[in-house]
Amino acid sequence: ARVLRAGAAAGDADLQTFVDTVERERLLGTATIAAHLAAVGALRRELTVERAGHRLFAINAAETGDALVLRCGWSLDEYQAWMTETMIAALLQPSPQRRST
């Protein structure tokens, strides 16, 4: 992802188009996940589907993984655990079970 973004930033129009398409599709995918969570009653009540999709889009960004794993030295297991915890806290309606742990 970093190489593609660097090429796009350097002015490669084809790479920029590709990166834009990937990001647009990633945003659509996160919105679809958020819509499903809302449909099954799992989405936090105070969130709109759009805002939940945006949160997931940000948490799941390649830049976030690069920052934590490559820059901060986290292991992939630590990063996966953090993503799981963060997505649950950011998106899911709190349950009595989760609040007590």
N, C-alpha and C positions, 0 to 999 in steps of 0.2 A: 504494500500500500504506500509506503514512504517513497519508493522509487517512482511509482506512477504519479504521485502527487508532485514530486520534484520535477519530473518531466513536464507535467502540465503547467507548473508554475514557471518553468523555463520558456514557455511559449509554444509547446507542441500542441497544436489545435486538436489533433486527433485524440491525444491523451486527455486533454481537458474535456472533450466531449464524452469520452469513456468514463472519466472520474465523475462527471456530472450525472451521467446515467446511473452509475453504480450507487451514488449517494441518493438520488431520487428513488431508486428501487429499494434501497435500505430503509429510507423514511417510510415508504409505502408498507414495507414488511413490518416495521415496528408499529405502525398504525393498525395493521391487521391483527397483530398480537394483542394490542390494547383493546381493540374492539371485541375480540374473543373474551378477554378477561371481563369486560363490562357485560357481555351477553350471559356469562355464567355467574354473574354476581360477585366476582372476586376483586374487581377494581375498587380502589379506595373511593369512597363516596364523594369526596371533595374534588376529585379529578375528572376532567372531561377526557373523552377518548383521545382527542387531539393532544392535550397536554401530557397524558400518559405516554403516548407514542413519542413525543418529543423527549421525555425523560429517558425512555428506553433507547432512543436514538443516541443521546449523549453518553449514557453509561456504556453502550456497546460500541462506541467509536474506536477505530483503530488507534487514534492518537492517545486515547486513555490507556489502552493496553501497552503501547510503546512507552508511555511515561512511567507506568508502574513496573513493567518488566525490564525494559532496557535501561531506563534512567535511574530508577529507584532500586533495582536489583531484586525485585520480587520474583519468587519462583512461579511457574505456571499454575501450580496447585494453589498458591496463595492468591494469585490473581483470580482464578476460577471461584474460589471461596468468597472473595470480596465481591465479585460480580453477582454471585448468587444472593448474598446478604443484602447488597445494595438494591438489586432489582426487587426483592421481596419487600424491603422497607419502603421503597419509592412507589411501588405500584399496587401492592395487594392490601385489601381491606384487613386491618388487624383482627386476628382471631384471639379468643381467650387463651388458647393454647400457646400462641406465639408471644403474647404479652407476658406470660408468666415465666418464660424461659430466659 
